[in-house]
Amino acid sequence: MKKFAYIFLAAAMLFAGSCAKESFPGQDSKTPVTGGPDTVAGEVIIKFDDSLSDVLDGIVSKGGAVTRSGVSSVDDVLDIIGGYSLERVFPMDKNTEERTRESGLHLWYVVRFGEDHTVDEVMEKLSALGEVQKATPVRTIKKAYNSERKAVPVSPEFMHSAVVSKTSGTYPFNDALLKYQWHLVNRGWSSDFVIEKDNPEITFDETAAQAKFTEGADVNVEQAWEDEIKGDPSIIVAILDEGLCLEHEDLKASFWVNDGETWGSDIDADGNGYAGDVYGYNFASSTGLISWDRVGDTGHGTHVGGIIAATNNNGKGISSIAGGTPGNPGVKLMSCQIFTGNSASNTVSLVRAIKYAADNGAVILQCSWGYMSGASNSYEQGGQGYADEEEWATNCPLEKSVLDYFVHYAGSADGPIQGGLAIFASGNEYAPAAGFPGAYEKCISVAATAADNTPATYTNYGDFTTITAPGGDMDYYYEFLENERVRGEVGGVLSTLPSQISDTWYGYMEGTSMACPHVSGAAALALSYALQNRRHYTSEEFRTLLYDSCNKNALVYPSRGKKLYYKYHTELGFNQPQIINLGSYNNRMGAGLIDVQALLDAVKDGGVPMVFPNIYVELKGSSAVVPSVYMDGTSWQITIDDPAIAGVGLVASAFPGEAAVSVSGAGEKVSFFGIKAGTTSGTITSSDGTSYKFNITVRKSAGAGWL
């Protein structure tokens, strides 16, 4: 994050008194919530009592927003406040409605009203109704960064030089800029880092530079690359950020694609509630068209995406942790856009993005944003965020509920992970506590280090911080010649950028925003490896594995050690040296530094074996499975016990006139067809002798709530 990061503005203070924390997926008690300077005028979010489900279903059936709820007491209040619109927060998704209702998310609605009433007044009136469980404001979510310190592009001259002297030999990949990505493979200081080194007027203190680059101060991914362990395209990472640049040469092969939709269409072809969502959805503008080149866009989402899944070994650009190679795609990136241009976002866009990610296959939520820390310096930061989980949960009940939904429902009982991983940047206020929502116990909160494993000068740390990764620290890498900047960006994180930010499509950023995708990439690669080894985890088990495999020795500092750096001051420029006390960070950087190799080693032998799944299929519909995911052997045979209920065949685009009782194949997908409502058993036998017995359930209305 830091200068390029996004933070929620300071949250409203609670009324005095005790607060009840909302549970999941059960009901919650009423607790007073107030608005604040970051609330959106004319909008309030409410949660209806579950007893009103049938009445509310009548609203949803009409589609979009309506003017009345059908509940007399609620409608009386709407008349009083000049309410003119009532809309369900989460659009109907035919594939996931069952679990949406199980979690109570179908009960949340946005109420829009006129200018004659304040948000607090409306919340007070609605909260008094027995039919309303919760009333909470719609909060504005803004980008917050120093406009003077944007991304530092790689110059065309340097890019040309890098391509000519393409990385090779001592590195696993031939990507031109890999040797400058110390955060992935740190060989220590190299004079190549100084672009202007051939300029005789520039001198550089090599000794000082060497001290600031420590060999091995990286994510330890090199051995995995050498062992040809790469990301799997079935592992999807949702990027909640600015839109991803869909034109980037190093990212084109990495985008998740919703084959059932058409770019620019206003038709919801797959029935998930969002039209034209080919590569994800632009929740900031309520359109399927992802954008990355609006006035005010910083390239932040594209930079984050490159760290996770840029194409490796293509002879150009950068390398990534979990990307594929030419012709062999790695993990996929889903663009869940919550920011665009100079516009602010809001609570509704945010929670929709999180649920969309869970409902459309993502297992990792990459969030390089968050609320301001509750321990931030109010004088410097302009306020403070939530002090603890209870305060956050009380003020942000919908955000908590939808994060619980992601953690609980993402993934699959039949895949490498059941549940999802929500990974957040800890914040950049130099505060001794991480900000929410990342500070929530079910989330992963990432602090940042420099290229010598010292804490980045801006990073949040301490309370609620759970893990650390390289985030860069350009202020720490400034050297001076007659008070002029010589070089600082080498201490940043090098990744992809859109062309309007960088002519070369690449550049440097820094912050916990950049540390966060290193953890997301590591998790994505590890889940890919778990799939390869047919190992299954719950999200809680995987979080524990992630922490237990960290490098705990990398972040041990002298009790009285000091770190000198140069912080930009408007009045002083870079002249004023700053000092931080390293001793205060000991044992306060989470479980340790992310270690990809140690995580992979742990994944291979952990969890439980994946087995061939039970099949759920809609009547006259089909459900596809890839048998080779679950068993070895060069071929397999499947037999259905009761052909009157279900049939089987190689993947077909439509329901066949007659489905086979038995089918043989090799690496293909196989389809199961629902013929008659009921349940039958089946058997799959591999050529190596492995055999699984499984059930096939055919229902009139299939839904992901079964899984």
N, C-alpha and C positions, 0 to 999 in steps of 0.2 A: 504494500500500500504506500505509505509515506506520502511523498509529494504527488504520487500518481494514484493514490488510493482513494477509496470511497469509505466514508464513515457516516453513520447516521448522526444527525445533530443531537445535541444533548436532550435527553428524554425528560418528560414532565415528572415533577416530584409527586410522590404518593400522599394521600391523606394520612395523618398519624394513626397508628393502631396496627393491630396484627393483620396479617394477610394470609389467605388460604391458597396454597399452590394447587393449580389445576392438575388433575390426574389424566391419564390416557388409557383407554378411550372413554372412560366413564364421565359422569356429570361433574360440574364444578359449582361451587357456591358463589354467591354474589360478593364482590369486593369492589369498593369505590375506585373508579379510574377517572382521572381528569385529563383534559386536553393540555395544550401548551403551545409555545411559539412555533413548534414544528407540525402542528395539526393542520389538516386540510379543511378549510371552511366549507360548510354546507354538506358534509358527509359524515356518517357515523356507521360503524359496523356493529351489528347485533347478532347474538346467538339465541335462537328460539328454543323453547322447551321441546323435548323430544315428543311430547304428546301431540304436537302440532304437525307431525310429519305428513299425515294424510292431507291436511289443509294446504301445506306448503307444496306438496306434489302438484296440486292444481295450478299453482303459480308457475312452477317449472314447465309444466306442459304447454303453457302459453308461449314460452320462449322469450329470452331477453328480459328487459325490465318491465315491471307492471306498476300500476298506480295504487293498488290496494292489496293487502295480505289475505283478506278473507277472515281475519280475526278481528272481531268488533272492537275490542279494547285497543288493539294496536292501531287499527284504522282511525279510531277516534283521536288518538295522539297524532297520527299523521295529518289529520285535518287541522288540529290545533297548530302544529308547527309548519304548516304549509308544505308537508311532504309531497313530493311529486314523482318519486321513483323508488322502487324496491326491487333489488336484483340479487339473485343468489351469487355468492362470492365465487364459487367454483362451478363452471359450466358442467352440464350433464355429460358424462363420458360413459357410453353404453358398456364399455369393456371393464370399467372399474367402479361402477356405481354401487355395487354390493359392498365393497370394502370402504367406500366413501361414507356410506350410511353407518357401517359398523363403527367407524371412528368418530361419527357425529359431525363431520365436516359439511354435510348437506344442510345443516341447521344455521349456517352463517350467511347473513345477508347484508348488503350495503343499502343504507337508507340515505336518500338524497333529499335535501330540503332547501327552503328559501333563505334569503339573507336576513330576515327579521329575527332569527334565533341563532344563538351561539351553539357551538358544539357541546359545551358543558351543559347548557340548558336542555338540549335534546337528549343527551345521555342520561341526565337526571330523570326526565320524564319517562323515558323508555325503560330505565332500570327499575322503576317503581312498579312495572307491570309484572304480574306473576308469570305471564307467558314468555318473558324475556329473561334468559339466564345471564347474559353478559351484554354490556354496551361499552364499546371502546372507540377511540377516535381513529380516523385514517391519518396516518403520520406521513409527512413529507420525507422522502429519502433523497439526499443530495450528494453529489460528488463533493469531495473536500480535498483539495490539494493546492500546493503553492504553484501558481501559474508561471512563476519565474523558473521553476525547476521541472520542466517537462522531460519527456524521453530525450535521450541523446542519440541521434541517428549515427549509424556508421557511414562515413563519408564515401562517395564514389571512388576516390583515390585509394582509400584504404581497402575498400571492397575489391577493387581490381588487384591490388597487391596480394590480398588474401587468396583470391582465386588462382592467381599465377603460382603462388607458393602453397598450393592446396595441402591441407592437413593430410598427412599420410604417415606410413611407417610405424611410428611409435604409438599411434592411436588406432582403436578398433575400426573407426569409420573415416571416410575421406571427405567429410563435410568441411568446406573451406574455413569456417569460423570456429570449429570445435576447439582448437587450441586456445581460444580466447574465452571459452566457457569454463572457467576455473570451478564454477559451482557444480559442474558435472564431473570433470576430470581435472584435478588440481595437481600440476607438476611442480608447483612452486613458482617463484618469480621468473619471468622471461623478458629479456630486453625487447622481444617482439611486441610487448604490450604498449610500448611507447611509439605511437604513430609518427611523431616528429623526431625520432631518434637521429635521423640523418641531417637535421638542421643544426649547423655548428653553433648557433646562438643559444641553443637550449642545452642546459646541463641537467643531469638527473642523479640523485643520490641513490646509486644502486644498492648500497648497504641497507639504507632505510627501506627501500622498496622490497628487498628480499625478506626483510623481517615481517612484512605485512602480507606475505603469501606463504602459507604453510602447505607443504606437500601432503596430500590426503585430506585437506580440509574441504571436503566435497560430499556428495551423497553416496559415494562408493558404488557406482553403477557399472564401472568399466568391466569387471569380470563377467557380469551378466551379459553384456554386449558380446564379449569374446566367446561366451558359451552359446551365443545365438538365441538367447532368451528375449523375446520381444512381446509387445502388447498384442492382445487378441481383439479382433474387431467386434466381438460380442460384448466386450466390456465398454460401457458408455459412461463418459464423464460429462456432466452438465455444467457448463460455464455460466454462472450468474454474474453478469458483468456488462460492459459495453458489448456490442455485437462483434462476432468474429468476422474477420476479413475473408470472405468466401473466394476471393480471387488470388489469395497468396499461394505462390508456387510451392512453398514448403508445407502447406496445410491442406491443399485441395484433396489429397487422398485420405484425410483424417476426419472429414465431417460425417457425422451421423446423417443418414438420409431416410426420411419417411416415404417409402415408395408409394404409399397409397394417396399421396397428396400432389397437387400441382402448384408450382411457384406462381404467386400472384393471384391465385384463385380465391374467390369468396365463398367457395363451397367446401363444407367440412366433409370430405369424402370418406374418411375412416371413422367418423362418429365420435371423435375424442373431445369435441367441444371447441376445436380451434381450426379455422379454415386456412388452407395453404401453408401449413407448417411443415415444410419440406426439410429444413435443416434445424428445426427448433421453432421458436416463436419470439416475436418482438413484443414483450409485455409492456414495454414503455410506450409503444405507439399502437397497441392492439391490432397487430397485423402479422401475417406470416412472413413479411419481407424483412429480413435481417439487414440492419444498416451498420456501417462503420466509418462513414466519411461525412457525417454532419459537422457543421461548425460547432466546435467545442469538444468533439470526440478526441480522445488522447491516444488511442491504439492500445489501451490497457487490456481489453479482453483478448485481443490478438496476441499480445506479448505473453499473457498467461497461458494461452492455448499452445503456443510454440514450445514452452518449457515441457509440457506434458506429452505432446504428440506430433511434433514436426517430423517430416520424413527423414530417416537416417540413411547415411551412405549413398546419397544421390549426387555427391560431388560438388554440392553448393550449399550455401546457407549454413544453418546450425544443425546440431544434433538434439535429440530429446530423450527423455527417460523411457517412455512407453510407446514411441512411434514405431511404425513399420519401416520396411525398406521398399525400394521400387518394385511394384508388382505384388508386394506382400504387406497389406495394410496392417497397422497396429491398432491400438485402442481408438475409439471414436469419440469425437467432441460434439456435444449437443449445445447449440447456442440458445440459452435461455436469457434473452436480452432484457435487462432491467434499467439500463441507462441509454440515453441517446442524446447526442449533441449537448447543448447547455441546459436541457430540460431536467427537472427533478423527476424522481419516480415516487411511488407511494406504497403503502402497506398492501393494498389489493394486488398490485402488479407483482410484488415480491412473493406473496404467499401462493399466488397462482403459478408462478414460475417453479417454486419448490414442488408443488403437487404435480405439475406437468412432468417434471423430471422423473418423479417416482412412477407415474402412470405410463410413461413411454419408454421405459427400459433402462434409465440411468441408475447406476449403483453408487456413484460418487457425486457429491455436490461440492463443486469448487467455488468457494465464496471468499474472494479477496476484498471484503468490506465488512463492516460491523458497526455496532454502536460505539460511541466514545467510551473509554474505560471509566468505571466508577472511581478509580484512583488517579485520574489524570489531573494535571495542574490546572485549576480553573482559570488562573490568571493568564497562562500561556495559551490554553486551548479554548477558552471561552465558555467553559462549562464542564460538567461531569455527566457520565452515564449512570447505568444501574449499578448499585453497590453489590448486589448478590442475586442469586437465582430466584429467590422468592419475590424480590422487587421486580425483576424483569418479567417473570411469569405472570405477575398480577397486572402489570401495565401492558403486556404484549401476549395475551392469552391465545390469540389466533396464530401468531408466529410460532409459539411453542407447540400448539396442537399440530400445525402442519409439518414442523420439524419432526415431531414424534411420528407422524404419518410416514415421512420419508424413511426415518430410521427403522420403522417397523415393517413397512410394506414394500420398499424397493427390493430389487433382487428376486430370488426365487428359492424355494425349498429344494429345487432340482438342480440349481446352478452352484457356482463356487461360493456365493454368499446369499444368505437370507436376511434381508434388511439392507439399509444403505449406510454409507459413511458421509457425514456432513463435516467438511473440512473448511475451517475459517482462518483468516489472518488474525493475529492477536491484537493488532493495533500499533500505531506509530506515535504515541504520545510520550514515550520514555517513561511509562507509568508502571508501577509494581503490581499490576493486575491486568489480565486480558479483558477485552470488551465482549459484551454479549452481542449476538447469540452464540458466538464461538465459546464463550465461557460456560455454556450449558453443559452439564455433565455427560450428555449423550453426544456432544460434538467434539471435534478435535481442533484445538487452538494452537496456531503455529507462530513461534517467535523466530527472529532472524539473526544470522551471523554474517560476519565479514569473511574475507578469504584467508584469514588466519585463525578462524574459529572463535574470535572474540565476539561478544555481543554487538550487534549493529547499534550505533549510537542512538538511534531513534526507537528501537524495538520496545514494545511492552513485554513484560516478563512477570515472574512471580505468580501470584494467586490466579488460578484457573488456567494457566498456561500448561499445555500437556506435551508439547514436542517442539523441536527446533529444526530449522533447515536454512541453507544459504539464502540470504535475501539481498546481499550487496550492501555497500556502505561507502558511497562516493565521497562524502565529506572526509572520510578517513584517509582517502587516497589522493588528496590534493597536495601537490608540492609546488613550490613557488620560486620564481626567478624575478627579482625586482617587483614583487607583489602582483605578478601576473600569473594567472592559472596556466599550468603546463598540462596536467593530466589528472583526471579524477574518475572518468567513466570506466576505466579498467577495473575499478572496484565494484562496479555494478553488475547486474545480471544481463547477459546478452541473449536476445531472443527476437522473434518475428514482430514486425510492425506493418501497418498499412502504408501504401505508397504516399498518402497525403501527409504522413508523419515523417517518413524516411524515404528518400529517393532510392535507396538501396534495398528497402523492405526489411531492414534489420536495425537494431539499436539497443541501447542500454536503459534499464530502469532499475529501481531499487525499492526496498520496503518489505514489510511482512506480506504484502500483496504478492511479491515475487517468491518469498519463502513458501507460501501456501501451496502453489502448484507443484513444487518439488515433492511435497508430501502426497499430493493428489496423484502425481505421476508414479511415485513409488508404490502407492496402494494399487493403482491400476495395473502396473506391471506384475505385482505380487498376485493379484486376483487372476490375471492371465495365466500365471504360472500354476496357481491352484487348479484352474480349469484343465491345464495341460496334464497335471498329475492327478486329476479327478478327486480333488479334495474339497470339502464343503465346510463353511464356517457360518456362524451367526455373526451379525454386525458387532455385537459385544465381544465375541471371541476374537474377531479380527482386530478390533481396537486394542485389546489387551496384547495381542501378538505384535502389533505395530510398536507399542510402547516398550515391551520387553526386549525387542530386538534392537533398540536404539544404542548408539555409541555413547555410553555414559562417561567415558574417560576424556572425550574430546572437549568437554566444556568445563574443565576444572581450572580455576583461575587462582592466582596468588591472592592471599587474603587482603593484602594491601597494594595490590597491583593497580597501576593507573593506565588509562588509554587516552592518548592525546589525539585530537582530531580538529578539523577546521569546519566550523559551522557558518553558513552564509548569513550575514546580517545586512539588512538594507543599508544601514548607515556606514558599516565598517567593511563591507565586502567579505573577503575571506581572510582578513588580517588577524582576527582575534582567535587564538587557540583556545579550545575547550578541553576539559578533562572529565572523564567518568571513572568511578571507582569500580574496578573489576570484581573486587571481593564481594560486593553486594549482589552479584549475579550467581554466586555459587549455589548449586542445588535449587535454583529458581528459574531454570530454563526448561521446565518440563522433564520428561523422562530421559531426554538426551537428544543427540543429533541423529536425524534420520539416516538409516544405514540400509541401503537397498539389498546388498548381498546377504547381510544377516537376516533380513526379513524374508528373502527368498529361501534361505536355508531352513528357516523355521516353518515356512508355509508347506514345504514339501512333505514334511512328516507330521504335520498337525491336523487339526480338524477331524472330520470323519469321511469315509469314502463316499463318493457320489454313486448313486445307483440309478438304474433305468426308472424313469418316473411313471407314476400313474397318469393316465391320460383323461382329460376333461374336454369334451367336444360338444358343440351345439348341434341340435337336430338339423339335419341336412347341411351341416357345415363340416369343416375339417380342421385338424390341428397337426402341425408339422413338428417332427423331432429328428435330430441327427444322432443315430445310434452310436456312431464312432466316438461321440463325446463321452459315452458312458462305458465303453468296453473296447478291448483290444481285438485283434484278429483282422484278417483281410476282408472278411465278408460276414454276413449275418442272415438269419431267416426268422421271420415273424409269423406266428400263427394265431388266429382269433378263434376263441372257443365257441362263441355264439354269433354267427354271421347275420342273424336277423337283427341284432342290435348295432353292430359296428363292422366296418370293413377296413381294409388297409391297402395301400398302394404307394408307388413312388409319387413324389409330389406332383399334384395336378392343379391347374388354375381354377377348376370348377368341380363341383360335386359330380362324381361319375354316375352313369346310369346303373352300373353294377360294380360294387367294390369287391376286391378279392378277399378270400378267406386267409390266404397265405401269400407272402411275398419275400423275395430274396434280393439282396443288394450288397453294395460295398461301402463306398464313402458318401452315398447320397443321403438326402433327407428322405424321410418316409412320412406319408400322411395317413392319419386315421380319420375315418368318415363316420359321422353320426347318422344311423339309419332309422333307429327307433329308440325312444326314451327308455332308459334302463341301464343296467350294468352287466358287463361281461368281463371275463379274464382273457389274458393273452400271454404268449410266451415268446421271448426273443432269445435266440441261441447264436453265439458267435462261433466262427470257425476255429477258435482256440479252445472251445468247449465251455466257455462261460455262458451261463443261462440265467435269465431273470424272469420271474412271474410278475405280472402287473395287471392292474384293473383299468378298464375303459368305462367311463361314465358319460352317458349321453343325456343331456337335458335340453329342454325347450329353449332356455336362455342361458348361454354360457357366460362366464364372467371371471375376471382375474381374482375375484374375491375367494375363489376356491383354492388358489395355489398357496 
